Amino acid sequence: MSAATGDKYEWLGLPLKSLVAILIGVVLLGLYIGVLLFGENSIPVLNKLKNEENYLNKKRQEIKISNQKLQKEYFELLQLSE
């Protein structure tokens, strides 16, 4: 028991109020880490968005190439009609 602080409840040499504060802090930190890992801004969501970005970039490149071919064909047809 701690006679200096007047706190009669101790555990592992710490006053009960300190232990409760530490416990609350640990729980809140755990919740925060849980939200980071599994929430709407989580790592799986980030990976999904990166995969979607890669897919869209590939699709954009394919459409760009297709557009170039179609423009070439269009201008060739314009030249033939003149």
OpenMM code with the backbone's topology and positions (N, CA, C; nanometers):
from openmm import Vec3, app, unit

residues = "MET SER ALA ALA THR GLY ASP LYS TYR GLU TRP LEU GLY LEU PRO LEU LYS SER LEU VAL ALA ILE LEU ILE GLY VAL VAL LEU LEU GLY LEU TYR ILE GLY VAL LEU LEU PHE GLY GLU ASN SER ILE PRO VAL LEU ASN LYS LEU LYS ASN GLU GLU ASN TYR LEU ASN LYS LYS ARG GLN GLU ILE LYS ILE SER ASN GLN LYS LEU GLN LYS GLU TYR PHE GLU LEU LEU GLN LEU SER GLU".split()
positions = [
    Vec3(0.0824, -0.1186, 0.0000),
    Vec3(0.0000, 0.0000, 0.0000),
    Vec3(0.0864, 0.1243, 0.0000),
    Vec3(0.0332, 0.2253, -0.0613),
    Vec3(0.1094, 0.3494, -0.0725),
    Vec3(0.0592, 0.4488, 0.0301),
    Vec3(0.1454, 0.4779, 0.1296),
    Vec3(0.1078, 0.5742, 0.2325),
    Vec3(0.1314, 0.7172, 0.1853),
    Vec3(0.2247, 0.7368, 0.0915),
    Vec3(0.2596, 0.8717, 0.0464),
    Vec3(0.1488, 0.9339, -0.0365),
    Vec3(0.0823, 0.8544, -0.1207),
    Vec3(-0.0215, 0.9106, -0.2076),
    Vec3(-0.1594, 0.9052, -0.1428),
    Vec3(-0.1759, 0.8240, -0.0441),
    Vec3(-0.3055, 0.8115, 0.0194),
    Vec3(-0.3985, 0.7196, -0.0583),
    Vec3(-0.3523, 0.6619, -0.1690),
    Vec3(-0.4313, 0.5708, -0.2502),
    Vec3(-0.4133, 0.4309, -0.1931),
    Vec3(-0.5211, 0.3722, -0.1424),
    Vec3(-0.5067, 0.2436, -0.0760),
    Vec3(-0.5148, 0.1250, -0.1713),
    Vec3(-0.5471, 0.1483, -0.2997),
    Vec3(-0.5539, 0.0391, -0.3962),
    Vec3(-0.4371, 0.0498, -0.4932),
    Vec3(-0.3558, -0.0560, -0.4972),
    Vec3(-0.2415, -0.0613, -0.5883),
    Vec3(-0.2356, -0.1999, -0.6499),
    Vec3(-0.1767, -0.2039, -0.7671),
    Vec3(-0.1524, -0.3312, -0.8327),
    Vec3(-0.0263, -0.3149, -0.9149),
    Vec3(0.0672, -0.4028, -0.8984),
    Vec3(0.1986, -0.3962, -0.9629),
    Vec3(0.2701, -0.2654, -0.9314),
    Vec3(0.2464, -0.2121, -0.8150),
    Vec3(0.3146, -0.0915, -0.7717),
    Vec3(0.2572, 0.0358, -0.8304),
    Vec3(0.1441, 0.0283, -0.9016),
    Vec3(0.0814, 0.1475, -0.9603),
    Vec3(-0.0546, 0.1702, -0.8956),
    Vec3(-0.0915, 0.2949, -0.8764),
    Vec3(-0.2253, 0.3227, -0.8223),
    Vec3(-0.3331, 0.2756, -0.9192),
    Vec3(-0.4475, 0.2417, -0.8666),
    Vec3(-0.5586, 0.1899, -0.9464),
    Vec3(-0.6017, 0.2890, -1.0543),
    Vec3(-0.6023, 0.4192, -1.0229),
    Vec3(-0.6427, 0.5194, -1.1220),
    Vec3(-0.5486, 0.5182, -1.2422),
    Vec3(-0.4193, 0.5023, -1.2179),
    Vec3(-0.3222, 0.4970, -1.3278),
    Vec3(-0.3441, 0.3729, -1.4129),
    Vec3(-0.3704, 0.2607, -1.3472),
    Vec3(-0.3942, 0.1374, -1.4220),
    Vec3(-0.5186, 0.1479, -1.5088),
    Vec3(-0.6234, 0.2091, -1.4564),
    Vec3(-0.7460, 0.2277, -1.5339),
    Vec3(-0.7184, 0.3193, -1.6536),
    Vec3(-0.6429, 0.4264, -1.6329),
    Vec3(-0.6090, 0.5179, -1.7420),
    Vec3(-0.5263, 0.4463, -1.8487),
    Vec3(-0.4309, 0.3648, -1.8074),
    Vec3(-0.3486, 0.2893, -1.9023),
    Vec3(-0.4348, 0.1901, -1.9785),
    Vec3(-0.5244, 0.1215, -1.9091),
    Vec3(-0.6131, 0.0253, -1.9731),
    Vec3(-0.7013, 0.0934, -2.0773),
    Vec3(-0.7571, 0.2071, -2.0441),
    Vec3(-0.8410, 0.2812, -2.1396),
    Vec3(-0.7581, 0.3227, -2.2605),
    Vec3(-0.6351, 0.3677, -2.2365),
    Vec3(-0.5466, 0.4057, -2.3468),
    Vec3(-0.5159, 0.2892, -2.4387),
    Vec3(-0.4896, 0.1725, -2.3804),
    Vec3(-0.4592, 0.0533, -2.4602),
    Vec3(-0.5809, 0.0115, -2.5421),
    Vec3(-0.6980, 0.0167, -2.4829),
    Vec3(-0.8204, -0.0192, -2.5547),
    Vec3(-0.8444, 0.0772, -2.6704),
    Vec3(-0.8287, 0.2066, -2.6458),
    Vec3(-0.8487, 0.3049, -2.7531),
    Vec3(-0.7463, 0.2869, -2.8651),
    Vec3(-0.6223, 0.2587, -2.8293),
    Vec3(-0.5195, 0.2335, -2.9305),
    Vec3(-0.5553, 0.1095, -3.0125),
    Vec3(-0.6042, 0.0059, -2.9460),
    Vec3(-0.6471, -0.1153, -3.0161),
    Vec3(-0.7603, -0.0882, -3.1129),
    Vec3(-0.8570, -0.0071, -3.0695),
    Vec3(-0.9678, 0.0288, -3.1581),
    Vec3(-0.9178, 0.1069, -3.2790),
    Vec3(-0.8259, 0.1986, -3.2565),
    Vec3(-0.7709, 0.2798, -3.3654),
    Vec3(-0.6992, 0.1913, -3.4667),
    Vec3(-0.6172, 0.0991, -3.4179),
    Vec3(-0.5447, 0.0088, -3.5073),
    Vec3(-0.6433, -0.0819, -3.5815),
    Vec3(-0.7482, -0.1257, -3.5137),
    Vec3(-0.8513, -0.2074, -3.5789),
    Vec3(-0.9196, -0.1333, -3.6919),
    Vec3(-0.9490, -0.0069, -3.6702),
    Vec3(-1.0116, 0.0732, -3.7755),
    Vec3(-0.9154, 0.0903, -3.8924),
    Vec3(-0.7867, 0.1104, -3.8631),
    Vec3(-0.6882, 0.1245, -3.9712),
    Vec3(-0.6790, -0.0029, -4.0546),
    Vec3(-0.6842, -0.1179, -3.9892),
    Vec3(-0.6681, -0.2436, -4.0605),
    Vec3(-0.7952, -0.2917, -4.1286),
    Vec3(-0.9126, -0.2630, -4.0709),
    Vec3(-1.0359, -0.3215, -4.1218),
    Vec3(-1.1447, -0.2203, -4.1541),
    Vec3(-1.1207, -0.0923, -4.1348),
    Vec3(-1.2222, 0.0094, -4.1606),
    Vec3(-1.2309, 0.0455, -4.3073),
    Vec3(-1.3037, 0.1528, -4.3369),
    Vec3(-1.3247, 0.1921, -4.4758),
    Vec3(-1.1993, 0.2538, -4.5382),
    Vec3(-1.0996, 0.2888, -4.4596),
    Vec3(-0.9718, 0.3365, -4.5118),
    Vec3(-0.8621, 0.2354, -4.4828),
    Vec3(-0.8962, 0.1084, -4.4930),
    Vec3(-0.8052, 0.0031, -4.4488),
    Vec3(-0.7089, -0.0411, -4.5580),
    Vec3(-0.6194, -0.1283, -4.5203),
    Vec3(-0.5184, -0.1815, -4.6115),
    Vec3(-0.5826, -0.2624, -4.7249),
    Vec3(-0.6811, -0.3512, -4.6980),
    Vec3(-0.7453, -0.4223, -4.8108),
    Vec3(-0.8126, -0.3268, -4.9092),
    Vec3(-0.8728, -0.2205, -4.8585),
    Vec3(-0.9366, -0.1223, -4.9470),
    Vec3(-0.8298, -0.0534, -5.0315),
    Vec3(-0.7168, -0.0194, -4.9700),
    Vec3(-0.6075, 0.0430, -5.0440),
    Vec3(-0.5577, -0.0496, -5.1551),
    Vec3(-0.5391, -0.1772, -5.1245),
    Vec3(-0.4953, -0.2732, -5.2260),
    Vec3(-0.5976, -0.2872, -5.3378),
    Vec3(-0.7254, -0.2908, -5.3023),
    Vec3(-0.8317, -0.3002, -5.4029),
    Vec3(-0.8276, -0.1781, -5.4947),
    Vec3(-0.8087, -0.0602, -5.4373),
    Vec3(-0.8032, 0.0608, -5.5186),
    Vec3(-0.6801, 0.0631, -5.6086),
    Vec3(-0.5676, 0.0123, -5.5601),
    Vec3(-0.4478, 0.0049, -5.6442),
    Vec3(-0.4700, -0.0891, -5.7623),
    Vec3(-0.5346, -0.2037, -5.7358),
    Vec3(-0.5654, -0.2974, -5.8440),
    Vec3(-0.6601, -0.2345, -5.9451),
    Vec3(-0.7599, -0.1632, -5.8959),
    Vec3(-0.8541, -0.0960, -5.9849),
    Vec3(-0.7837, 0.0118, -6.0668),
    Vec3(-0.6908, 0.0846, -6.0049),
    Vec3(-0.6145, 0.1866, -6.0767),
    Vec3(-0.5319, 0.1231, -6.1881),
    Vec3(-0.4662, 0.0103, -6.1589),
    Vec3(-0.3884, -0.0596, -6.2615),
    Vec3(-0.4766, -0.1052, -6.3766),
    Vec3(-0.5933, -0.1611, -6.3442),
    Vec3(-0.6869, -0.2065, -6.4472),
    Vec3(-0.7305, -0.0887, -6.5347),
    Vec3(-0.7657, 0.0226, -6.4718),
    Vec3(-0.8115, 0.1384, -6.5478),
    Vec3(-0.6998, 0.1977, -6.6334),
    Vec3(-0.5766, 0.1963, -6.5843),
    Vec3(-0.4646, 0.2448, -6.6647),
    Vec3(-0.4429, 0.1571, -6.7875),
    Vec3(-0.4546, 0.0248, -6.7713),
    Vec3(-0.4414, -0.0664, -6.8855),
    Vec3(-0.5539, -0.0427, -6.9856),
    Vec3(-0.6742, -0.0273, -6.9335),
    Vec3(-0.7898, -0.0028, -7.0203),
    Vec3(-0.7734, 0.1292, -7.0959),
    Vec3(-0.7237, 0.2315, -7.0282),
    Vec3(-0.7017, 0.3614, -7.0910),
    Vec3(-0.6004, 0.3488, -7.2042),
    Vec3(-0.4937, 0.2725, -7.1803),
    Vec3(-0.3912, 0.2527, -7.2822),
    Vec3(-0.4491, 0.1793, -7.4029),
    Vec3(-0.5314, 0.0769, -7.3785),
    Vec3(-0.5954, 0.0030, -7.4875),
    Vec3(-0.6859, 0.0944, -7.5693),
    Vec3(-0.7632, 0.1769, -7.5018),
    Vec3(-0.8543, 0.2687, -7.5712),
    Vec3(-0.7750, 0.3726, -7.6497),
    Vec3(-0.6650, 0.4181, -7.5948),
    Vec3(-0.5797, 0.5159, -7.6634),
    Vec3(-0.5258, 0.4572, -7.7940),
    Vec3(-0.4786, 0.3335, -7.7885),
    Vec3(-0.4266, 0.2672, -7.9086),
    Vec3(-0.5379, 0.2474, -8.0111),
    Vec3(-0.6532, 0.2041, -7.9636),
    Vec3(-0.7681, 0.1858, -8.0520),
    Vec3(-0.8085, 0.3183, -8.1168),
    Vec3(-0.8066, 0.4238, -8.0396),
    Vec3(-0.8409, 0.5562, -8.0908),
    Vec3(-0.7414, 0.6006, -8.1982),
    Vec3(-0.6139, 0.5738, -8.1759),
    Vec3(-0.5124, 0.6100, -8.2759),
    Vec3(-0.5381, 0.5369, -8.4075),
    Vec3(-0.5706, 0.4089, -8.3999),
    Vec3(-0.5990, 0.3307, -8.5207),
    Vec3(-0.7220, 0.3843, -8.5929),
    Vec3(-0.8241, 0.4151, -8.5158),
    Vec3(-0.9469, 0.4667, -8.5770),
    Vec3(-0.9259, 0.6044, -8.6391),
    Vec3(-0.8476, 0.6882, -8.5740),
    Vec3(-0.8182, 0.8197, -8.6311),
    Vec3(-0.7391, 0.8053, -8.7606),
    Vec3(-0.6433, 0.7154, -8.7629),
    Vec3(-0.5647, 0.6928, -8.8837),
    Vec3(-0.6554, 0.6475, -8.9975),
    Vec3(-0.7435, 0.5520, -8.9665),
    Vec3(-0.8374, 0.5029, -9.0674),
    Vec3(-0.9305, 0.6146, -9.1142),
    Vec3(-0.9774, 0.6964, -9.0220),
    Vec3(-1.0673, 0.8068, -9.0560),
    Vec3(-0.9986, 0.9060, -9.1497),
    Vec3(-0.8753, 0.9449, -9.1179),
    Vec3(-0.8044, 1.0413, -9.2019),
    Vec3(-0.7694, 0.9819, -9.3387),
    Vec3(-0.7423, 0.8530, -9.3432),
    Vec3(-0.7192, 0.7877, -9.4724),
    Vec3(-0.8452, 0.7906, -9.5565),
    Vec3(-0.9590, 0.7659, -9.4941),
    Vec3(-1.0862, 0.7702, -9.5671),
    Vec3(-1.1175, 0.9125, -9.6140),
    Vec3(-1.0832, 1.0117, -9.5323),
    Vec3(-1.1046, 1.1503, -9.5740),
    Vec3(-1.0202, 1.1841, -9.6965),
    Vec3(-0.8971, 1.1345, -9.6992),
    Vec3(-0.8091, 1.1619, -9.8115),
    Vec3(-0.8593, 1.0921, -9.9378),
    Vec3(-0.9160, 0.9744, -9.9224),
    Vec3(-0.9698, 0.9009, -10.0387),
    Vec3(-1.0921, 0.9697, -10.0969),
    Vec3(-1.1702, 1.0306, -10.0114),
    Vec3(-1.2929, 1.0951, -10.0603),
    Vec3(-1.2662, 1.2293, -10.1265),
    Vec3(-1.1500, 1.2863, -10.1091),
    Vec3(-1.1203, 1.4149, -10.1714),
    Vec3(-1.0790, 1.4023, -10.3138),
] * unit.nanometer
topology = app.Topology()
chain = topology.addChain("A")
for resn in residues:
    res = topology.addResidue(resn, chain)
    for name in ("N", "CA", "C"):
        topology.addAtom(name, app.Element.getBySymbol(name[0]), res)
